[in-house]
Amino acid sequence: MSKVVTGVDNPLPVRDVNSMVKGWIERLGHVWVEGQLTQVNMKPSWKLSYLTLRDTEAEASVQVTCPTNLLRDAAVPLRDGDRVVVYAKPAFYAGRGSFSLWATEIRHVGVGELLARIERLRQQLAQEGLFDAARKHPLPYLPQCIGLITGRGSAAERDVLSVARARWENVQFRVINTAVQGANAVPEVIAALQELDADPVVDVIIIARGGGSVEDLLPFSEEALQRAVAAAQTPVVSAIGHEPDNPVLDNVADLRAATPTDAAKRVVPDAAQERALVAEARARAAASLRGWVRREAEFITQLRSRPALADPMLQIRNQGEIIMRARADIQRAISAQLNQEKNLVASLRARVSALGPAATLNRGYAVLQVIPRDQGNPQVVTKISQVDPGSQLRIRVTDGSITAAAMGTELAP
């Protein structure tokens, strides 16, 4: 494809530009395109019918032109909101400068394929951590204002409002009605979610709709809605369909409710039940307090009846008597020990007196000592060899001593 050179002096006319664009687009050939029908404009008398095919994840759409018999002879009639795959050739109408697809085949996307895609998305988001419990926000115990996103005049709206107000009459709601199926459901729900999330008065948001087919609940498994819910800072409750229904929103939301009625019960506490619980708790607390006071009073009575508290001096007197007895015992023991020791001393004294030199002298014996010439200490004479003739002697008797001189010595026979 050659590049077209233009300038201020040599601009292209509109017809030439449209003609070139037409040539570029028609070189694409046939393509398979998937999307959701938002408008089906067909009349049996028309040769051609016109459809609008919308992207399910973004704000993008394209016009589709097809033979009327392609729609009239379809096994399953095509209607707004259907997910389809179109085999078409891109076309550009140079006269009015419009782009469209010329369709020669249109097929419904089967339920099995839709469910498979939902599961693939579920696995992808789970791997990204959007289902993790750690990122989920806890619900407020008593919300002052609840945001509700649901269909206008739907049974889901009536159920949530009636059940919630029956449980707590003062609960406030901010309701935003949106499409809950079809091509406009996802962008409208996302816009409502973002509006409620930005409102500081709203404490929790409920997204609710009644039951339906797999195709009806598809908007609540679209990736764009899941990421919007994951990005919300306000807790989000999913209340889609009935108990068996399980759109991807159930996994991403902070709380999954089985039904819209269940959502109202999970979000709004039952005021009557809470009052009954408070009354029961007060009764139990009062009974517990009375029981505690009674036990403490009984314990004090038991303490007062004990001898130590009935007569506080009793223990002192008892201990005094024990001390007096101990003193008497100690005195008796000391006296006995002293007498025993006195007797022992007297006995030893008598033995010493009997064996001592004084007793011997009293029997008529004397102690003979020789006084050295140097006037040193006298020495007791036990042998005649200790005394020389003329030696000075000292004779000790009972009542004194006698000084004498040795006249001579004689060896015993």
TIVEXLUM-299959 format. One record per residue (C-alpha): residue number from 1; x, y, z. Coordinates in Angstrom, 2 decimals. Example, Ala and Ser with C-alpha at 12.3 -4.5 7.8 and 13.67 -1.06 7.14 Angstrom:
- 1, 12.30, -4.50, 7.80
- 2, 13.67, -1.06, 7.14
END
This chain:
- 1, 0.00, 0.00, 0.00
- 2, 1.62, 3.19, -1.21
- 3, 1.69, 6.28, 0.93
- 4, -0.46, 9.17, -0.27
- 5, 1.35, 12.50, -0.30
- 6, -0.82, 15.54, 0.35
- 7, -0.27, 19.10, 1.37
- 8, -1.93, 22.47, 1.76
- 9, -1.49, 23.09, -1.93
- 10, -2.61, 19.67, -3.11
- 11, -5.37, 18.42, -0.74
- 12, -7.51, 15.41, -1.51
- 13, -11.23, 15.76, -2.14
- 14, -13.57, 13.91, 0.22
- 15, -14.59, 11.45, -2.48
- 16, -10.99, 10.41, -3.02
- 17, -10.37, 9.94, 0.71
- 18, -13.54, 7.87, 1.09
- 19, -12.57, 5.85, -1.96
- 20, -9.11, 5.12, -0.55
- 21, -10.53, 4.18, 2.86
- 22, -13.03, 1.89, 1.16
- 23, -10.20, 0.16, -0.67
- 24, -8.13, -0.27, 2.48
- 25, -11.03, -1.66, 4.51
- 26, -12.29, -4.05, 1.87
- 27, -8.84, -5.61, 1.62
- 28, -9.42, -7.10, 5.09
- 29, -11.60, -9.84, 3.69
- 30, -14.11, -11.80, 5.73
- 31, -13.77, -11.90, 9.53
- 32, -15.53, -13.57, 12.45
- 33, -16.73, -11.00, 15.02
- 34, -18.25, -11.71, 18.45
- 35, -20.50, -9.31, 20.34
- 36, -23.89, -8.65, 21.80
- 37, -26.91, -7.52, 19.83
- 38, -28.37, -4.23, 21.02
- 39, -30.74, -3.47, 18.16
- 40, -32.47, -5.80, 15.72
- 41, -34.22, -3.76, 13.03
- 42, -36.04, -6.15, 10.70
- 43, -39.28, -6.29, 8.78
- 44, -40.39, -9.27, 6.72
- 45, -40.95, -7.04, 3.71
- 46, -37.41, -5.66, 3.80
- 47, -34.72, -7.16, 1.67
- 48, -32.01, -6.15, 4.17
- 49, -32.08, -5.93, 7.93
- 50, -29.89, -3.86, 10.23
- 51, -28.32, -4.83, 13.51
- 52, -26.04, -3.17, 16.05
- 53, -23.28, -5.36, 17.49
- 54, -21.82, -4.16, 20.77
- 55, -18.58, -5.13, 22.51
- 56, -19.31, -6.74, 25.89
- 57, -16.25, -5.29, 27.64
- 58, -15.88, -1.77, 26.21
- 59, -17.90, 1.12, 24.82
- 60, -17.62, 0.05, 21.19
- 61, -20.20, -0.97, 18.62
- 62, -20.54, -1.53, 14.88
- 63, -23.45, -1.57, 12.47
- 64, -24.23, -4.88, 10.76
- 65, -26.22, -5.31, 7.56
- 66, -27.51, -8.71, 6.53
- 67, -30.17, -10.25, 4.29
- 68, -33.54, -10.38, 6.02
- 69, -33.95, -14.09, 5.27
- 70, -30.82, -14.72, 7.37
- 71, -32.77, -13.56, 10.41
- 72, -36.14, -14.87, 9.34
- 73, -34.89, -18.41, 8.75
- 74, -32.77, -18.59, 11.95
- 75, -33.48, -21.68, 14.09
- 76, -33.55, -19.46, 17.20
- 77, -34.91, -15.93, 16.72
- 78, -32.39, -13.18, 17.33
- 79, -33.28, -10.59, 19.95
- 80, -31.64, -7.78, 21.83
- 81, -29.03, -8.95, 24.33
- 82, -28.12, -12.17, 22.49
- 83, -24.46, -13.10, 22.33
- 84, -23.63, -13.93, 18.71
- 85, -20.75, -14.62, 16.36
- 86, -21.04, -12.93, 12.95
- 87, -19.22, -13.93, 9.76
- 88, -19.01, -10.71, 7.77
- 89, -17.00, -8.63, 5.38
- 90, -16.03, -5.10, 6.46
- 91, -17.63, -2.53, 4.19
- 92, -17.25, 1.19, 3.83
- 93, -19.87, 3.25, 2.06
- 94, -17.94, 5.98, 0.33
- 95, -20.98, 8.11, -0.41
- 96, -21.88, 8.77, 3.26
- 97, -18.54, 7.80, 4.79
- 98, -19.94, 5.10, 7.07
- 99, -18.44, 1.78, 8.16
- 100, -20.40, -1.43, 8.69
- 101, -20.17, -5.18, 8.43
- 102, -21.92, -7.11, 5.65
- 103, -22.95, -10.34, 7.39
- 104, -23.54, -13.63, 5.61
- 105, -23.77, -15.84, 8.71
- 106, -24.91, -15.24, 12.31
- 107, -24.63, -17.84, 15.05
- 108, -25.70, -17.81, 18.67
- 109, -22.92, -18.39, 21.18
- 110, -23.88, -21.65, 22.87
- 111, -24.54, -21.91, 26.61
- 112, -21.69, -24.41, 26.94
- 113, -19.25, -21.99, 25.35
- 114, -20.51, -19.15, 27.56
- 115, -20.06, -21.25, 30.70
- 116, -16.56, -22.26, 29.57
- 117, -15.63, -18.61, 29.06
- 118, -17.03, -17.73, 32.48
- 119, -14.88, -20.43, 34.08
- 120, -11.79, -19.24, 32.23
- 121, -12.43, -15.72, 33.48
- 122, -13.03, -17.07, 36.98
- 123, -9.67, -18.87, 36.95
- 124, -7.88, -15.81, 35.58
- 125, -9.28, -13.50, 38.26
- 126, -8.54, -16.05, 40.97
- 127, -4.90, -16.18, 39.87
- 128, -4.77, -12.37, 40.04
- 129, -5.94, -12.52, 43.67
- 130, -9.34, -10.87, 43.18
- 131, -11.01, -13.68, 45.13
- 132, -8.64, -13.55, 48.11
- 133, -10.32, -13.11, 51.48
- 134, -7.58, -10.67, 52.56
- 135, -8.72, -8.02, 50.06
- 136, -12.42, -8.23, 50.95
- 137, -13.95, -5.45, 53.05
- 138, -15.90, -6.32, 56.20
- 139, -19.55, -5.27, 56.27
- 140, -20.59, -2.63, 58.82
- 141, -22.51, -4.01, 61.78
- 142, -25.27, -1.43, 61.50
- 143, -25.24, 0.44, 58.16
- 144, -26.82, 3.88, 58.20
- 145, -27.33, 3.99, 54.43
- 146, -27.38, 1.10, 51.94
- 147, -26.79, 1.56, 48.23
- 148, -28.95, -0.71, 46.06
- 149, -28.36, -1.36, 42.36
- 150, -31.20, -3.30, 40.74
- 151, -33.80, -3.25, 38.01
- 152, -36.58, -0.70, 38.13
- 153, -39.72, -2.06, 39.82
- 154, -38.16, -5.51, 40.10
- 155, -39.06, -8.17, 42.62
- 156, -35.46, -8.04, 43.81
- 157, -35.85, -4.36, 44.75
- 158, -39.13, -5.01, 46.58
- 159, -37.66, -7.98, 48.47
- 160, -34.55, -6.11, 49.63
- 161, -36.45, -2.99, 50.74
- 162, -39.30, -4.81, 52.48
- 163, -37.13, -7.35, 54.30
- 164, -34.57, -4.75, 55.36
- 165, -37.18, -2.32, 56.72
- 166, -39.00, -5.11, 58.49
- 167, -35.76, -5.93, 60.30
- 168, -34.84, -2.30, 61.09
- 169, -37.33, 0.44, 60.30
- 170, -34.76, 3.26, 60.42
- 171, -32.50, 1.87, 57.69
- 172, -31.91, 4.27, 54.78
- 173, -31.52, 3.29, 51.11
- 174, -30.13, 4.99, 48.06
- 175, -31.51, 3.07, 45.09
- 176, -30.18, 3.35, 41.55
- 177, -32.20, 1.47, 38.93
- 178, -30.25, 0.06, 35.98
- 179, -30.66, -2.51, 33.28
- 180, -29.87, -5.93, 34.74
- 181, -29.65, -7.83, 31.48
- 182, -28.89, -7.02, 27.90
- 183, -26.28, -4.85, 26.28
- 184, -26.65, -1.84, 28.58
- 185, -26.51, -3.73, 31.86
- 186, -22.73, -3.73, 32.41
- 187, -22.03, -0.02, 31.72
- 188, -25.08, 1.08, 33.72
- 189, -24.24, -1.12, 36.70
- 190, -20.61, 0.06, 36.65
- 191, -21.70, 3.72, 36.52
- 192, -24.12, 3.19, 39.43
- 193, -21.45, 1.34, 41.43
- 194, -18.94, 4.14, 40.96
- 195, -21.52, 6.76, 41.92
- 196, -22.49, 4.96, 45.12
- 197, -18.87, 4.18, 45.96
- 198, -18.05, 7.89, 45.76
- 199, -20.91, 8.79, 48.12
- 200, -19.49, 8.97, 51.70
- 201, -22.95, 8.41, 53.17
- 202, -23.29, 4.92, 51.65
- 203, -21.88, 2.23, 53.97
- 204, -22.50, -0.88, 51.84
- 205, -23.69, -1.59, 48.27
- 206, -26.01, -4.41, 47.18
- 207, -26.14, -5.48, 43.53
- 208, -29.34, -7.49, 43.12
- 209, -31.45, -9.14, 40.47
- 210, -33.81, -12.10, 40.40
- 211, -33.22, -15.41, 38.73
- 212, -32.88, -16.01, 35.02
- 213, -31.18, -18.03, 32.35
- 214, -27.44, -18.21, 31.84
- 215, -27.73, -15.59, 29.10
- 216, -29.76, -13.27, 31.36
- 217, -27.11, -13.40, 34.09
- 218, -24.15, -12.95, 31.74
- 219, -23.61, -9.25, 32.56
- 220, -22.70, -10.23, 36.12
- 221, -19.88, -12.40, 34.83
- 222, -18.34, -9.75, 32.56
- 223, -14.72, -8.87, 33.32
- 224, -15.26, -5.10, 33.31
- 225, -17.83, -5.34, 36.13
- 226, -15.58, -7.61, 38.19
- 227, -12.70, -5.17, 38.05
- 228, -14.99, -2.26, 38.95
- 229, -16.24, -4.17, 42.02
- 230, -12.68, -5.09, 43.00
- 231, -11.66, -1.42, 42.79
- 232, -14.56, -0.21, 44.98
- 233, -13.70, 0.97, 48.49
- 234, -17.22, 0.39, 49.81
- 235, -18.19, -3.22, 50.68
- 236, -20.17, -4.83, 47.85
- 237, -22.74, -7.61, 48.28
- 238, -23.64, -9.84, 45.33
- 239, -27.29, -10.94, 45.33
- 240, -27.77, -12.35, 41.85
- 241, -30.37, -14.96, 40.95
- 242, -31.21, -17.93, 43.13
- 243, -29.11, -20.24, 45.31
- 244, -27.74, -22.42, 42.43
- 245, -26.73, -19.39, 40.33
- 246, -23.07, -18.51, 40.61
- 247, -21.93, -15.60, 38.45
- 248, -18.32, -14.44, 38.77
- 249, -19.57, -11.44, 40.76
- 250, -20.26, -13.81, 43.67
- 251, -16.52, -14.52, 43.93
- 252, -15.27, -10.95, 43.56
- 253, -17.82, -9.27, 45.84
- 254, -17.05, -8.85, 49.53
- 255, -20.06, -11.02, 50.40
- 256, -22.13, -13.45, 48.37
- 257, -25.85, -13.67, 49.23
- 258, -27.92, -16.56, 47.97
- 259, -30.86, -14.31, 47.00
- 260, -31.83, -10.63, 47.28
- 261, -33.83, -11.51, 50.39
- 262, -30.78, -13.18, 51.89
- 263, -28.74, -10.05, 51.10
- 264, -31.15, -7.89, 53.11
- 265, -30.90, -10.32, 56.03
- 266, -27.08, -10.46, 55.86
- 267, -26.65, -6.66, 55.64
- 268, -29.34, -5.40, 58.04
- 269, -29.46, -6.81, 61.57
- 270, -32.85, -7.77, 62.99
- 271, -33.61, -5.00, 65.48
- 272, -36.12, -7.12, 67.43
- 273, -33.66, -9.99, 67.67
- 274, -30.87, -7.64, 68.70
- 275, -33.08, -6.12, 71.40
- 276, -33.91, -9.62, 72.64
- 277, -30.20, -10.46, 72.72
- 278, -29.48, -7.25, 74.64
- 279, -32.25, -8.04, 77.12
- 280, -30.97, -11.58, 77.52
- 281, -27.43, -10.32, 78.00
- 282, -28.60, -7.80, 80.61
- 283, -30.54, -10.52, 82.46
- 284, -27.54, -12.85, 82.38
- 285, -25.24, -10.06, 83.55
- 286, -27.62, -9.16, 86.40
- 287, -27.94, -12.81, 87.45
- 288, -24.19, -13.21, 87.29
- 289, -23.68, -10.07, 89.40
- 290, -26.21, -11.20, 91.98
- 291, -24.58, -14.60, 92.14
- 292, -21.17, -13.01, 92.61
- 293, -22.46, -10.76, 95.41
- 294, -24.10, -13.75, 97.11
- 295, -20.90, -15.82, 96.91
- 296, -18.81, -12.95, 98.25
- 297, -21.27, -12.42, 101.13
- 298, -21.12, -16.11, 102.00
- 299, -17.35, -16.00, 101.89
- 300, -17.27, -12.98, 104.22
- 301, -19.66, -14.78, 106.61
- 302, -17.37, -17.80, 106.60
- 303, -14.40, -15.57, 107.31
- 304, -16.17, -13.86, 110.20
- 305, -17.10, -17.23, 111.71
- 306, -13.51, -18.42, 111.83
- 307, -11.88, -18.38, 115.31
- 308, -9.18, -15.98, 114.20
- 309, -11.76, -13.33, 113.36
- 310, -14.26, -14.25, 116.12
- 311, -11.53, -13.71, 118.80
- 312, -8.47, -12.06, 117.20
- 313, -6.49, -12.31, 120.53
- 314, -6.99, -16.06, 120.74
- 315, -4.06, -16.82, 118.52
- 316, -1.89, -14.36, 120.42
- 317, -2.81, -15.97, 123.74
- 318, -2.20, -19.44, 122.33
- 319, 1.18, -18.39, 121.04
- 320, 1.96, -16.70, 124.37
- 321, 1.18, -19.91, 126.23
- 322, 3.38, -21.86, 123.84
- 323, 6.20, -19.39, 124.47
- 324, 5.77, -19.60, 128.26
- 325, 5.84, -23.39, 128.13
- 326, 8.90, -23.24, 125.94
- 327, 10.60, -20.85, 128.43
- 328, 9.77, -23.14, 131.35
- 329, 11.09, -26.14, 129.44
- 330, 14.27, -24.24, 128.57
- 331, 14.75, -23.13, 132.20
- 332, 14.27, -26.69, 133.48
- 333, 16.66, -27.99, 130.89
- 334, 19.26, -25.34, 131.75
- 335, 18.89, -25.98, 135.53
- 336, 19.24, -29.72, 135.02
- 337, 22.29, -29.20, 132.86
- 338, 23.86, -26.83, 135.41
- 339, 23.25, -29.28, 138.28
- 340, 24.74, -32.06, 136.23
- 341, 27.81, -29.98, 135.47
- 342, 28.14, -28.93, 139.13
- 343, 28.05, -32.54, 140.25
- 344, 30.65, -33.41, 137.65
- 345, 32.91, -30.58, 138.80
- 346, 32.53, -31.63, 142.45
- 347, 33.35, -35.21, 141.55
- 348, 36.39, -34.15, 139.59
- 349, 37.46, -31.87, 142.42
- 350, 37.22, -34.71, 144.93
- 351, 39.23, -36.97, 142.66
- 352, 41.83, -34.27, 142.17
- 353, 42.00, -33.67, 145.91
- 354, 42.41, -37.37, 146.61
- 355, 45.14, -37.75, 144.03
- 356, 46.90, -34.40, 144.61
- 357, 50.11, -33.81, 146.70
- 358, 48.20, -32.07, 149.50
- 359, 46.37, -35.25, 150.40
- 360, 49.62, -37.17, 150.36
- 361, 51.27, -34.61, 152.70
- 362, 48.27, -34.90, 155.05
- 363, 49.07, -38.57, 155.44
- 364, 52.57, -37.74, 156.83
- 365, 54.59, -37.67, 153.69
- 366, 56.88, -34.76, 152.66
- 367, 58.28, -33.46, 149.41
- 368, 62.08, -33.11, 149.32
- 369, 63.59, -30.56, 147.00
- 370, 67.20, -29.65, 146.40
- 371, 68.04, -25.98, 145.98
- 372, 70.68, -25.43, 143.30
- 373, 73.79, -23.48, 144.30
- 374, 72.82, -20.77, 141.81
- 375, 69.60, -20.30, 143.76
- 376, 67.55, -21.47, 140.77
- 377, 64.24, -23.28, 140.94
- 378, 64.20, -26.12, 143.48
- 379, 64.05, -29.63, 142.01
- 380, 62.13, -32.54, 143.54
- 381, 64.56, -35.22, 144.76
- 382, 63.71, -38.70, 143.55
- 383, 67.22, -40.20, 143.61
- 384, 70.16, -39.87, 146.02
- 385, 72.35, -38.99, 143.10
- 386, 70.65, -35.60, 142.96
- 387, 71.98, -34.65, 146.44
- 388, 75.57, -34.11, 147.44
- 389, 76.68, -33.83, 151.06
- 390, 76.25, -30.27, 152.19
- 391, 73.51, -29.54, 149.57
- 392, 70.78, -27.19, 150.72
- 393, 67.45, -28.95, 150.96
- 394, 63.86, -27.81, 151.21
- 395, 61.40, -30.10, 152.88
- 396, 57.72, -29.37, 152.20
- 397, 55.16, -30.63, 154.69
- 398, 51.43, -30.02, 155.16
- 399, 51.63, -26.65, 156.82
- 400, 54.87, -25.32, 155.34
- 401, 58.45, -26.08, 154.39
- 402, 61.73, -26.78, 156.26
- 403, 65.18, -25.74, 155.08
- 404, 67.99, -28.19, 155.91
- 405, 71.42, -29.31, 154.74
- 406, 72.35, -32.83, 153.59
- 407, 74.74, -34.53, 155.94
- 408, 75.22, -37.53, 153.70
- 409, 73.49, -40.11, 151.45
- 410, 72.88, -43.80, 151.83
- 411, 71.83, -46.19, 149.11
- 412, 68.76, -48.22, 149.93
- 413, 69.44, -51.94, 150.57
END
